[in-house]
Amino acid sequence: MPSSSDLIIVPAVEADAEAIVDLLAPYVAKQIVLPRTADDIRAHIDNFRVARWRDRPGLAGCVALRDFGDGLQEVRSLVVAQKQSGQGLGSLLVRKAVELAAERHAKRVFTLTVRPNLFRNIGFTEVPVTDFPQKVWSDCANCPKRQHCDEIALALDLETWPEPG
């Protein structure tokens, strides 16, 4: 796990947009996350959190929220720089996103992912994707994997957050 003295997870700023696009690029190429343009990221910058190095320039990871209304938020655009993969940074970013959703008075947070264990370890549970018709109509309809989706839907009820223990 990255040392807390090496990284800080903070709100993204508009100047981070290109670096976020660069972080997303290898995962977009593998169809793990949906593509985002720098303009789209800038337009929704308040929804992004980034893992920033304390002692050098650059980003080590990012995560975003999307508000679907009625207390429902999605964790999306979760990526970690390939050199940081497997060190726990993804979990830290998800926790920050969940904390942000709670601050925004969300009732439920969900994600669609090919890495469900990362979310299960935080307290998310598997649910049918049909629980999120807003997501299906807005993103899944245009996804290149829509006919053979390999993503698993998971959700977290924020009334149980933080998790016990």
VMD Tcl script that builds the backbone (N, CA, C; Angstrom):
set m [mol new atoms 495]
animate dup $m
set s [atomselect $m all]
$s set {name element resname resid chain x y z} {
  {N N MET 1 A 0.840 -1.174 0.000}
  {CA C MET 1 A 0.000 0.000 0.000}
  {C C MET 1 A 0.885 1.237 0.000}
  {N N PRO 2 A 0.515 2.259 -0.782}
  {CA C PRO 2 A 1.314 3.472 -0.774}
  {C C PRO 2 A 1.320 4.091 0.620}
  {N N SER 3 A 2.440 4.628 0.999}
  {CA C SER 3 A 2.532 5.294 2.285}
  {C C SER 3 A 1.706 6.565 2.256}
  {N N SER 4 A 1.006 6.834 3.359}
  {CA C SER 4 A 0.200 8.048 3.414}
  {C C SER 4 A 1.076 9.289 3.333}
  {N N SER 5 A 2.355 9.141 3.616}
  {CA C SER 5 A 3.244 10.290 3.497}
  {C C SER 5 A 3.638 10.564 2.045}
  {N N ASP 6 A 3.422 9.585 1.152}
  {CA C ASP 6 A 3.786 9.751 -0.252}
  {C C ASP 6 A 2.669 10.350 -1.098}
  {N N LEU 7 A 1.408 10.061 -0.727}
  {CA C LEU 7 A 0.256 10.456 -1.531}
  {C C LEU 7 A -0.773 11.176 -0.684}
  {N N ILE 8 A -1.529 12.035 -1.337}
  {CA C ILE 8 A -2.665 12.682 -0.704}
  {C C ILE 8 A -3.829 12.610 -1.688}
  {N N ILE 9 A -5.005 12.272 -1.188}
  {CA C ILE 9 A -6.197 12.228 -2.034}
  {C C ILE 9 A -6.965 13.515 -1.793}
  {N N VAL 10 A -7.122 14.272 -2.875}
  {CA C VAL 10 A -7.691 15.618 -2.791}
  {C C VAL 10 A -8.666 15.847 -3.940}
  {N N PRO 11 A -9.493 16.892 -3.831}
  {CA C PRO 11 A -10.343 17.242 -4.969}
  {C C PRO 11 A -9.481 17.595 -6.181}
  {N N ALA 12 A -9.918 17.149 -7.341}
  {CA C ALA 12 A -9.215 17.500 -8.580}
  {C C ALA 12 A -9.475 18.966 -8.909}
  {N N VAL 13 A -8.573 19.539 -9.672}
  {CA C VAL 13 A -8.734 20.902 -10.187}
  {C C VAL 13 A -8.714 20.835 -11.710}
  {N N GLU 14 A -9.209 21.881 -12.348}
  {CA C GLU 14 A -9.310 21.870 -13.812}
  {C C GLU 14 A -7.988 21.546 -14.487}
  {N N ALA 15 A -6.878 21.991 -13.912}
  {CA C ALA 15 A -5.564 21.725 -14.501}
  {C C ALA 15 A -5.215 20.235 -14.504}
  {N N ASP 16 A -5.952 19.419 -13.743}
  {CA C ASP 16 A -5.715 17.969 -13.703}
  {C C ASP 16 A -6.369 17.224 -14.859}
  {N N ALA 17 A -7.219 17.876 -15.633}
  {CA C ALA 17 A -8.038 17.175 -16.633}
  {C C ALA 17 A -7.205 16.340 -17.602}
  {N N GLU 18 A -6.152 16.889 -18.162}
  {CA C GLU 18 A -5.336 16.136 -19.127}
  {C C GLU 18 A -4.637 14.956 -18.457}
  {N N ALA 19 A -4.156 15.154 -17.234}
  {CA C ALA 19 A -3.505 14.055 -16.514}
  {C C ALA 19 A -4.509 12.944 -16.203}
  {N N ILE 20 A -5.757 13.307 -15.926}
  {CA C ILE 20 A -6.798 12.300 -15.690}
  {C C ILE 20 A -7.070 11.527 -16.972}
  {N N VAL 21 A -7.155 12.234 -18.100}
  {CA C VAL 21 A -7.330 11.552 -19.395}
  {C C VAL 21 A -6.192 10.555 -19.610}
  {N N ASP 22 A -4.960 10.971 -19.309}
  {CA C ASP 22 A -3.799 10.086 -19.473}
  {C C ASP 22 A -3.871 8.871 -18.543}
  {N N LEU 23 A -4.328 9.071 -17.303}
  {CA C LEU 23 A -4.490 7.945 -16.377}
  {C C LEU 23 A -5.535 6.961 -16.892}
  {N N LEU 24 A -6.626 7.491 -17.441}
  {CA C LEU 24 A -7.719 6.653 -17.935}
  {C C LEU 24 A -7.336 5.879 -19.194}
  {N N ALA 25 A -6.467 6.450 -20.030}
  {CA C ALA 25 A -6.205 5.925 -21.379}
  {C C ALA 25 A -5.905 4.424 -21.448}
  {N N PRO 26 A -4.982 3.876 -20.645}
  {CA C PRO 26 A -4.720 2.438 -20.776}
  {C C PRO 26 A -5.927 1.582 -20.397}
  {N N TYR 27 A -6.738 2.072 -19.484}
  {CA C TYR 27 A -7.928 1.330 -19.050}
  {C C TYR 27 A -9.066 1.468 -20.059}
  {N N VAL 28 A -9.136 2.612 -20.719}
  {CA C VAL 28 A -10.106 2.796 -21.808}
  {C C VAL 28 A -9.749 1.845 -22.946}
  {N N ALA 29 A -8.455 1.751 -23.271}
  {CA C ALA 29 A -8.005 0.871 -24.358}
  {C C ALA 29 A -8.361 -0.589 -24.087}
  {N N LYS 30 A -8.366 -0.979 -22.808}
  {CA C LYS 30 A -8.715 -2.357 -22.431}
  {C C LYS 30 A -10.216 -2.517 -22.173}
  {N N GLN 31 A -10.979 -1.453 -22.399}
  {CA C GLN 31 A -12.428 -1.421 -22.172}
  {C C GLN 31 A -12.792 -1.737 -20.718}
  {N N ILE 32 A -11.978 -1.232 -19.802}
  {CA C ILE 32 A -12.247 -1.390 -18.375}
  {C C ILE 32 A -13.051 -0.204 -17.854}
  {N N VAL 33 A -12.777 0.991 -18.372}
  {CA C VAL 33 A -13.558 2.185 -18.033}
  {C C VAL 33 A -14.000 2.860 -19.320}
  {N N LEU 34 A -15.041 3.666 -19.190}
  {CA C LEU 34 A -15.526 4.418 -20.341}
  {C C LEU 34 A -14.620 5.612 -20.601}
  {N N PRO 35 A -14.485 6.007 -21.866}
  {CA C PRO 35 A -13.642 7.166 -22.175}
  {C C PRO 35 A -14.258 8.451 -21.636}
  {N N ARG 36 A -13.401 9.383 -21.287}
  {CA C ARG 36 A -13.820 10.715 -20.852}
  {C C ARG 36 A -12.915 11.709 -21.561}
  {N N THR 37 A -13.480 12.787 -22.039}
  {CA C THR 37 A -12.678 13.838 -22.654}
  {C C THR 37 A -12.224 14.817 -21.573}
  {N N ALA 38 A -11.179 15.563 -21.883}
  {CA C ALA 38 A -10.711 16.579 -20.941}
  {C C ALA 38 A -11.805 17.608 -20.690}
  {N N ASP 39 A -12.559 17.973 -21.732}
  {CA C ASP 39 A -13.649 18.936 -21.549}
  {C C ASP 39 A -14.721 18.391 -20.614}
  {N N ASP 40 A -15.068 17.109 -20.773}
  {CA C ASP 40 A -16.065 16.489 -19.898}
  {C C ASP 40 A -15.557 16.442 -18.456}
  {N N ILE 41 A -14.298 16.108 -18.291}
  {CA C ILE 41 A -13.712 16.064 -16.946}
  {C C ILE 41 A -13.740 17.449 -16.316}
  {N N ARG 42 A -13.333 18.474 -17.069}
  {CA C ARG 42 A -13.359 19.834 -16.535}
  {C C ARG 42 A -14.779 20.245 -16.145}
  {N N ALA 43 A -15.765 19.861 -16.963}
  {CA C ALA 43 A -17.161 20.221 -16.688}
  {C C ALA 43 A -17.685 19.561 -15.411}
  {N N HIS 44 A -17.076 18.444 -15.021}
  {CA C HIS 44 A -17.517 17.707 -13.835}
  {C C HIS 44 A -16.396 17.571 -12.801}
  {N N ILE 45 A -15.477 18.525 -12.796}
  {CA C ILE 45 A -14.269 18.413 -11.975}
  {C C ILE 45 A -14.582 18.280 -10.483}
  {N N ASP 46 A -15.694 18.865 -10.036}
  {CA C ASP 46 A -16.052 18.772 -8.615}
  {C C ASP 46 A -16.373 17.346 -8.182}
  {N N ASN 47 A -16.615 16.471 -9.143}
  {CA C ASN 47 A -16.942 15.076 -8.836}
  {C C ASN 47 A -15.709 14.178 -8.774}
  {N N PHE 48 A -14.542 14.708 -9.102}
  {CA C PHE 48 A -13.305 13.919 -9.149}
  {C C PHE 48 A -12.464 14.110 -7.896}
  {N N ARG 49 A -11.853 13.013 -7.476}
  {CA C ARG 49 A -10.810 13.034 -6.460}
  {C C ARG 49 A -9.584 12.394 -7.091}
  {N N VAL 50 A -8.422 12.943 -6.771}
  {CA C VAL 50 A -7.178 12.430 -7.342}
  {C C VAL 50 A -6.196 12.089 -6.230}
  {N N ALA 51 A -5.371 11.093 -6.498}
  {CA C ALA 51 A -4.256 10.755 -5.618}
  {C C ALA 51 A -3.039 11.479 -6.183}
  {N N ARG 52 A -2.583 12.452 -5.432}
  {CA C ARG 52 A -1.483 13.316 -5.877}
  {C C ARG 52 A -0.237 12.996 -5.055}
  {N N TRP 53 A 0.898 12.945 -5.743}
  {CA C TRP 53 A 2.173 12.742 -5.052}
  {C C TRP 53 A 2.496 13.992 -4.253}
  {N N ARG 54 A 2.979 13.808 -3.036}
  {CA C ARG 54 A 3.361 14.956 -2.208}
  {C C ARG 54 A 4.692 15.553 -2.660}
  {N N ASP 55 A 5.598 14.696 -3.139}
  {CA C ASP 55 A 6.967 15.145 -3.377}
  {C C ASP 55 A 7.359 15.231 -4.844}
  {N N ARG 56 A 6.397 15.035 -5.748}
  {CA C ARG 56 A 6.714 15.135 -7.175}
  {C C ARG 56 A 5.429 15.394 -7.956}
  {N N PRO 57 A 5.574 15.893 -9.171}
  {CA C PRO 57 A 4.379 16.162 -9.968}
  {C C PRO 57 A 3.729 14.871 -10.462}
  {N N GLY 58 A 2.486 14.982 -10.822}
  {CA C GLY 58 A 1.777 13.852 -11.407}
  {C C GLY 58 A 0.731 13.270 -10.483}
  {N N LEU 59 A -0.100 12.447 -11.077}
  {CA C LEU 59 A -1.185 11.795 -10.351}
  {C C LEU 59 A -0.950 10.292 -10.312}
  {N N ALA 60 A -1.334 9.672 -9.212}
  {CA C ALA 60 A -1.196 8.224 -9.067}
  {C C ALA 60 A -2.520 7.502 -9.267}
  {N N GLY 61 A -3.634 8.248 -9.267}
  {CA C GLY 61 A -4.936 7.625 -9.458}
  {C C GLY 61 A -6.039 8.651 -9.419}
  {N N CYS 62 A -7.250 8.190 -9.772}
  {CA C CYS 62 A -8.412 9.071 -9.713}
  {C C CYS 62 A -9.685 8.251 -9.556}
  {N N VAL 63 A -10.726 8.944 -9.141}
  {CA C VAL 63 A -12.065 8.369 -9.026}
  {C C VAL 63 A -13.052 9.521 -9.191}
  {N N ALA 64 A -14.252 9.194 -9.651}
  {CA C ALA 64 A -15.290 10.217 -9.801}
  {C C ALA 64 A -16.621 9.674 -9.313}
  {N N LEU 65 A -17.508 10.590 -9.021}
  {CA C LEU 65 A -18.894 10.260 -8.708}
  {C C LEU 65 A -19.782 10.823 -9.799}
  {N N ARG 66 A -20.908 10.172 -10.018}
  {CA C ARG 66 A -21.946 10.710 -10.889}
  {C C ARG 66 A -23.250 10.664 -10.113}
  {N N ASP 67 A -23.923 11.797 -10.073}
  {CA C ASP 67 A -25.180 11.921 -9.343}
  {C C ASP 67 A -26.343 11.583 -10.267}
  {N N PHE 68 A -27.089 10.546 -9.919}
  {CA C PHE 68 A -28.268 10.159 -10.690}
  {C C PHE 68 A -29.549 10.678 -10.055}
  {N N GLY 69 A -29.450 11.480 -9.013}
  {CA C GLY 69 A -30.630 12.016 -8.341}
  {C C GLY 69 A -31.238 11.012 -7.382}
  {N N ASP 70 A -32.203 11.470 -6.614}
  {CA C ASP 70 A -32.912 10.627 -5.645}
  {C C ASP 70 A -31.965 9.883 -4.712}
  {N N GLY 71 A -30.837 10.506 -4.367}
  {CA C GLY 71 A -29.915 9.903 -3.415}
  {C C GLY 71 A -29.032 8.806 -3.968}
  {N N LEU 72 A -28.974 8.679 -5.294}
  {CA C LEU 72 A -28.186 7.617 -5.933}
  {C C LEU 72 A -26.965 8.204 -6.626}
  {N N GLN 73 A -25.777 7.694 -6.270}
  {CA C GLN 73 A -24.535 8.140 -6.900}
  {C C GLN 73 A -23.741 6.927 -7.365}
  {N N GLU 74 A -23.025 7.125 -8.472}
  {CA C GLU 74 A -22.195 6.064 -9.045}
  {C C GLU 74 A -20.721 6.372 -8.835}
  {N N VAL 75 A -19.950 5.373 -8.410}
  {CA C VAL 75 A -18.489 5.462 -8.403}
  {C C VAL 75 A -18.041 5.067 -9.800}
  {N N ARG 76 A -17.294 5.946 -10.458}
  {CA C ARG 76 A -16.864 5.690 -11.834}
  {C C ARG 76 A -15.470 6.253 -12.063}
  {N N SER 77 A -14.922 5.948 -13.222}
  {CA C SER 77 A -13.592 6.455 -13.613}
  {C C SER 77 A -12.534 6.171 -12.551}
  {N N LEU 78 A -12.631 5.009 -11.923}
  {CA C LEU 78 A -11.646 4.605 -10.918}
  {C C LEU 78 A -10.462 3.963 -11.621}
  {N N VAL 79 A -9.322 4.619 -11.531}
  {CA C VAL 79 A -8.095 4.062 -12.100}
  {C C VAL 79 A -6.909 4.412 -11.211}
  {N N VAL 80 A -5.918 3.558 -11.283}
  {CA C VAL 80 A -4.669 3.744 -10.558}
  {C C VAL 80 A -3.550 3.602 -11.577}
  {N N ALA 81 A -2.551 4.467 -11.481}
  {CA C ALA 81 A -1.395 4.356 -12.372}
  {C C ALA 81 A -0.866 2.932 -12.302}
  {N N GLN 82 A -0.496 2.391 -13.451}
  {CA C GLN 82 A -0.133 0.976 -13.516}
  {C C GLN 82 A 0.973 0.601 -12.535}
  {N N LYS 83 A 1.903 1.506 -12.270}
  {CA C LYS 83 A 2.989 1.215 -11.320}
  {C C LYS 83 A 2.485 1.110 -9.880}
  {N N GLN 84 A 1.310 1.671 -9.600}
  {CA C GLN 84 A 0.748 1.642 -8.243}
  {C C GLN 84 A -0.270 0.524 -8.063}
  {N N SER 85 A -0.580 -0.185 -9.124}
  {CA C SER 85 A -1.615 -1.220 -9.082}
  {C C SER 85 A -1.295 -2.293 -8.046}
  {N N GLY 86 A -2.316 -2.724 -7.325}
  {CA C GLY 86 A -2.153 -3.792 -6.351}
  {C C GLY 86 A -1.608 -3.362 -5.007}
  {N N GLN 87 A -1.508 -2.052 -4.774}
  {CA C GLN 87 A -0.936 -1.553 -3.524}
  {C C GLN 87 A -1.973 -0.932 -2.590}
  {N N GLY 88 A -3.264 -1.062 -2.925}
  {CA C GLY 88 A -4.309 -0.556 -2.040}
  {C C GLY 88 A -4.828 0.827 -2.360}
  {N N LEU 89 A -4.249 1.472 -3.361}
  {CA C LEU 89 A -4.681 2.826 -3.681}
  {C C LEU 89 A -6.114 2.854 -4.214}
  {N N GLY 90 A -6.499 1.864 -4.991}
  {CA C GLY 90 A -7.870 1.809 -5.502}
  {C C GLY 90 A -8.884 1.797 -4.372}
  {N N SER 91 A -8.612 1.021 -3.340}
  {CA C SER 91 A -9.508 0.972 -2.178}
  {C C SER 91 A -9.588 2.320 -1.476}
  {N N LEU 92 A -8.452 2.985 -1.337}
  {CA C LEU 92 A -8.454 4.315 -0.715}
  {C C LEU 92 A -9.291 5.295 -1.529}
  {N N LEU 93 A -9.160 5.238 -2.845}
  {CA C LEU 93 A -9.934 6.130 -3.705}
  {C C LEU 93 A -11.432 5.839 -3.610}
  {N N VAL 94 A -11.802 4.571 -3.586}
  {CA C VAL 94 A -13.224 4.228 -3.448}
  {C C VAL 94 A -13.757 4.746 -2.120}
  {N N ARG 95 A -13.002 4.572 -1.054}
  {CA C ARG 95 A -13.450 5.070 0.254}
  {C C ARG 95 A -13.655 6.583 0.222}
  {N N LYS 96 A -12.750 7.296 -0.426}
  {CA C LYS 96 A -12.903 8.756 -0.536}
  {C C LYS 96 A -14.158 9.103 -1.329}
  {N N ALA 97 A -14.433 8.348 -2.390}
  {CA C ALA 97 A -15.639 8.594 -3.183}
  {C C ALA 97 A -16.891 8.332 -2.356}
  {N N VAL 98 A -16.883 7.272 -1.573}
  {CA C VAL 98 A -18.034 6.961 -0.719}
  {C C VAL 98 A -18.217 8.054 0.333}
  {N N GLU 99 A -17.123 8.524 0.920}
  {CA C GLU 99 A -17.208 9.621 1.888}
  {C C GLU 99 A -17.799 10.868 1.242}
  {N N LEU 100 A -17.379 11.170 0.016}
  {CA C LEU 100 A -17.915 12.323 -0.703}
  {C C LEU 100 A -19.408 12.144 -0.965}
  {N N ALA 101 A -19.813 10.954 -1.376}
  {CA C ALA 101 A -21.235 10.683 -1.607}
  {C C ALA 101 A -22.031 10.888 -0.316}
  {N N ALA 102 A -21.489 10.437 0.802}
  {CA C ALA 102 A -22.164 10.620 2.090}
  {C C ALA 102 A -22.277 12.108 2.435}
  {N N GLU 103 A -21.211 12.872 2.185}
  {CA C GLU 103 A -21.249 14.320 2.420}
  {C C GLU 103 A -22.326 14.986 1.571}
  {N N ARG 104 A -22.584 14.424 0.409}
  {CA C ARG 104 A -23.602 14.962 -0.503}
  {C C ARG 104 A -24.986 14.378 -0.213}
  {N N HIS 105 A -25.101 13.683 0.896}
  {CA C HIS 105 A -26.373 13.124 1.367}
  {C C HIS 105 A -26.938 12.046 0.457}
  {N N ALA 106 A -26.064 11.321 -0.228}
  {CA C ALA 106 A -26.519 10.177 -1.025}
  {C C ALA 106 A -27.011 9.089 -0.075}
  {N N LYS 107 A -27.962 8.313 -0.555}
  {CA C LYS 107 A -28.480 7.186 0.220}
  {C C LYS 107 A -27.837 5.873 -0.217}
  {N N ARG 108 A -27.451 5.832 -1.486}
  {CA C ARG 108 A -26.913 4.590 -2.045}
  {C C ARG 108 A -25.855 4.936 -3.084}
  {N N VAL 109 A -24.793 4.150 -3.097}
  {CA C VAL 109 A -23.715 4.304 -4.068}
  {C C VAL 109 A -23.597 2.979 -4.813}
  {N N PHE 110 A -23.376 3.061 -6.132}
  {CA C PHE 110 A -23.219 1.830 -6.903}
  {C C PHE 110 A -22.064 1.963 -7.870}
  {N N THR 111 A -21.678 0.834 -8.431}
  {CA C THR 111 A -20.659 0.801 -9.468}
  {C C THR 111 A -20.911 -0.387 -10.373}
  {N N LEU 112 A -20.412 -0.305 -11.585}
  {CA C LEU 112 A -20.312 -1.452 -12.487}
  {C C LEU 112 A -18.824 -1.670 -12.693}
  {N N THR 113 A -18.344 -2.880 -12.450}
  {CA C THR 113 A -16.902 -3.110 -12.434}
  {C C THR 113 A -16.541 -4.519 -12.883}
  {N N VAL 114 A -15.318 -4.647 -13.370}
  {CA C VAL 114 A -14.751 -5.969 -13.652}
  {C C VAL 114 A -13.880 -6.430 -12.476}
  {N N ARG 115 A -13.779 -5.592 -11.451}
  {CA C ARG 115 A -12.991 -5.913 -10.254}
  {C C ARG 115 A -13.880 -5.844 -9.006}
  {N N PRO 116 A -14.838 -6.748 -8.910}
  {CA C PRO 116 A -15.812 -6.648 -7.821}
  {C C PRO 116 A -15.228 -6.823 -6.422}
  {N N ASN 117 A -14.154 -7.583 -6.273}
  {CA C ASN 117 A -13.623 -7.824 -4.929}
  {C C ASN 117 A -13.121 -6.549 -4.270}
  {N N LEU 118 A -12.587 -5.633 -5.037}
  {CA C LEU 118 A -12.145 -4.355 -4.488}
  {C C LEU 118 A -13.312 -3.684 -3.774}
  {N N PHE 119 A -14.489 -3.709 -4.383}
  {CA C PHE 119 A -15.671 -3.075 -3.808}
  {C C PHE 119 A -16.284 -3.925 -2.700}
  {N N ARG 120 A -16.285 -5.228 -2.870}
  {CA C ARG 120 A -16.826 -6.118 -1.825}
  {C C ARG 120 A -16.061 -5.940 -0.519}
  {N N ASN 121 A -14.753 -5.760 -0.611}
  {CA C ASN 121 A -13.927 -5.595 0.584}
  {C C ASN 121 A -14.260 -4.324 1.352}
  {N N ILE 122 A -14.947 -3.402 0.717}
  {CA C ILE 122 A -15.333 -2.143 1.350}
  {C C ILE 122 A -16.765 -2.216 1.877}
  {N N GLY 123 A -17.515 -3.230 1.452}
  {CA C GLY 123 A -18.882 -3.385 1.934}
  {C C GLY 123 A -19.951 -3.380 0.859}
  {N N PHE 124 A -19.558 -3.198 -0.395}
  {CA C PHE 124 A -20.519 -3.251 -1.494}
  {C C PHE 124 A -21.004 -4.691 -1.653}
  {N N THR 125 A -22.249 -4.844 -2.094}
  {CA C THR 125 A -22.801 -6.166 -2.374}
  {C C THR 125 A -23.333 -6.200 -3.801}
  {N N GLU 126 A -23.324 -7.395 -4.370}
  {CA C GLU 126 A -23.768 -7.559 -5.754}
  {C C GLU 126 A -25.278 -7.363 -5.849}
  {N N VAL 127 A -25.687 -6.641 -6.884}
  {CA C VAL 127 A -27.098 -6.359 -7.148}
  {C C VAL 127 A -27.338 -6.487 -8.647}
  {N N PRO 128 A -28.590 -6.637 -9.075}
  {CA C PRO 128 A -28.858 -6.689 -10.516}
  {C C PRO 128 A -28.635 -5.318 -11.157}
  {N N VAL 129 A -28.050 -5.297 -12.333}
  {CA C VAL 129 A -27.835 -4.035 -13.040}
  {C C VAL 129 A -29.168 -3.348 -13.326}
  {N N THR 130 A -30.235 -4.115 -13.381}
  {CA C THR 130 A -31.559 -3.531 -13.628}
  {C C THR 130 A -32.011 -2.629 -12.484}
  {N N ASP 131 A -31.308 -2.642 -11.349}
  {CA C ASP 131 A -31.590 -1.697 -10.265}
  {C C ASP 131 A -31.245 -0.267 -10.664}
  {N N PHE 132 A -30.500 -0.102 -11.760}
  {CA C PHE 132 A -30.001 1.214 -12.157}
  {C C PHE 132 A -30.372 1.537 -13.601}
  {N N PRO 133 A -31.663 1.663 -13.902}
  {CA C PRO 133 A -32.056 1.920 -15.293}
  {C C PRO 133 A -31.478 3.223 -15.836}
  {N N GLN 134 A -31.239 4.200 -14.950}
  {CA C GLN 134 A -30.646 5.460 -15.391}
  {C C GLN 134 A -29.272 5.219 -16.010}
  {N N LYS 135 A -28.496 4.359 -15.383}
  {CA C LYS 135 A -27.158 4.025 -15.878}
  {C C LYS 135 A -27.257 3.275 -17.197}
  {N N VAL 136 A -28.152 2.303 -17.253}
  {CA C VAL 136 A -28.301 1.497 -18.464}
  {C C VAL 136 A -28.649 2.390 -19.648}
  {N N TRP 137 A -29.579 3.318 -19.458}
  {CA C TRP 137 A -29.995 4.182 -20.562}
  {C C TRP 137 A -28.933 5.216 -20.932}
  {N N SER 138 A -28.186 5.721 -19.957}
  {CA C SER 138 A -27.239 6.797 -20.262}
  {C C SER 138 A -25.887 6.309 -20.759}
  {N N ASP 139 A -25.337 5.267 -20.165}
  {CA C ASP 139 A -23.986 4.822 -20.517}
  {C C ASP 139 A -23.965 3.470 -21.213}
  {N N CYS 140 A -24.701 2.523 -20.692}
  {CA C CYS 140 A -24.640 1.160 -21.229}
  {C C CYS 140 A -25.140 1.088 -22.667}
  {N N ALA 141 A -26.091 1.935 -23.006}
  {CA C ALA 141 A -26.647 1.911 -24.361}
  {C C ALA 141 A -25.589 2.199 -25.419}
  {N N ASN 142 A -24.565 2.972 -25.059}
  {CA C ASN 142 A -23.515 3.342 -26.009}
  {C C ASN 142 A -22.192 2.622 -25.763}
  {N N CYS 143 A -22.168 1.706 -24.826}
  {CA C CYS 143 A -20.931 1.016 -24.465}
  {C C CYS 143 A -20.575 -0.029 -25.520}
  {N N PRO 144 A -19.292 -0.131 -25.882}
  {CA C PRO 144 A -18.894 -1.144 -26.864}
  {C C PRO 144 A -19.089 -2.581 -26.363}
  {N N LYS 145 A -19.240 -2.762 -25.044}
  {CA C LYS 145 A -19.429 -4.107 -24.492}
  {C C LYS 145 A -20.902 -4.422 -24.210}
  {N N ARG 146 A -21.821 -3.597 -24.687}
  {CA C ARG 146 A -23.226 -3.750 -24.293}
  {C C ARG 146 A -23.811 -5.110 -24.645}
  {N N GLN 147 A -23.354 -5.738 -25.722}
  {CA C GLN 147 A -23.888 -7.044 -26.109}
  {C C GLN 147 A -23.242 -8.204 -25.353}
  {N N HIS 148 A -22.101 -7.938 -24.725}
  {CA C HIS 148 A -21.389 -8.980 -23.978}
  {C C HIS 148 A -20.736 -8.376 -22.727}
  {N N CYS 149 A -21.560 -7.710 -21.939}
  {CA C CYS 149 A -21.061 -7.008 -20.754}
  {C C CYS 149 A -20.481 -7.992 -19.742}
  {N N ASP 150 A -19.278 -7.670 -19.272}
  {CA C ASP 150 A -18.623 -8.507 -18.270}
  {C C ASP 150 A -18.544 -7.810 -16.913}
  {N N GLU 151 A -19.256 -6.705 -16.779}
  {CA C GLU 151 A -19.197 -5.951 -15.537}
  {C C GLU 151 A -20.255 -6.431 -14.553}
  {N N ILE 152 A -19.929 -6.306 -13.291}
  {CA C ILE 152 A -20.813 -6.709 -12.205}
  {C C ILE 152 A -21.287 -5.446 -11.497}
  {N N ALA 153 A -22.582 -5.375 -11.232}
  {CA C ALA 153 A -23.145 -4.247 -10.493}
  {C C ALA 153 A -23.053 -4.538 -8.999}
  {N N LEU 154 A -22.577 -3.549 -8.263}
  {CA C LEU 154 A -22.498 -3.646 -6.804}
  {C C LEU 154 A -23.007 -2.343 -6.211}
  {N N ALA 155 A -23.563 -2.425 -5.017}
  {CA C ALA 155 A -24.095 -1.230 -4.372}
  {C C ALA 155 A -23.766 -1.239 -2.886}
  {N N LEU 156 A -23.781 -0.046 -2.316}
  {CA C LEU 156 A -23.532 0.149 -0.892}
  {C C LEU 156 A -24.608 1.079 -0.357}
  {N N ASP 157 A -25.322 0.622 0.653}
  {CA C ASP 157 A -26.322 1.442 1.334}
  {C C ASP 157 A -25.573 2.323 2.326}
  {N N LEU 158 A -25.658 3.625 2.158}
  {CA C LEU 158 A -24.869 4.514 3.013}
  {C C LEU 158 A -25.387 4.586 4.442}
  {N N GLU 159 A -26.566 4.039 4.700}
  {CA C GLU 159 A -27.025 3.966 6.086}
  {C C GLU 159 A -26.166 2.995 6.888}
  {N N THR 160 A -25.453 2.112 6.212}
  {CA C THR 160 A -24.567 1.165 6.893}
  {C C THR 160 A -23.109 1.607 6.832}
  {N N TRP 161 A -22.835 2.785 6.307}
  {CA C TRP 161 A -21.468 3.275 6.180}
  {C C TRP 161 A -21.153 4.173 7.357}
  {N N PRO 162 A -19.995 4.120 7.984}
  {CA C PRO 162 A -18.921 3.216 7.616}
  {C C PRO 162 A -19.221 1.791 8.063}
  {N N GLU 163 A -18.529 0.897 7.412}
  {CA C GLU 163 A -18.768 -0.512 7.705}
  {C C GLU 163 A -18.371 -0.824 9.144}
  {N N PRO 164 A -19.050 -1.781 9.770}
  {CA C PRO 164 A -18.714 -2.129 11.156}
  {C C PRO 164 A -17.288 -2.657 11.270}
  {N N GLY 165 A -16.716 -2.449 12.443}
  {CA C GLY 165 A -15.408 -3.029 12.720}
  {C C GLY 165 A -14.371 -2.039 12.507}
}
mol reanalyze $m
mol bondsrecalc $m
mol representation Tube
mol addrep $m
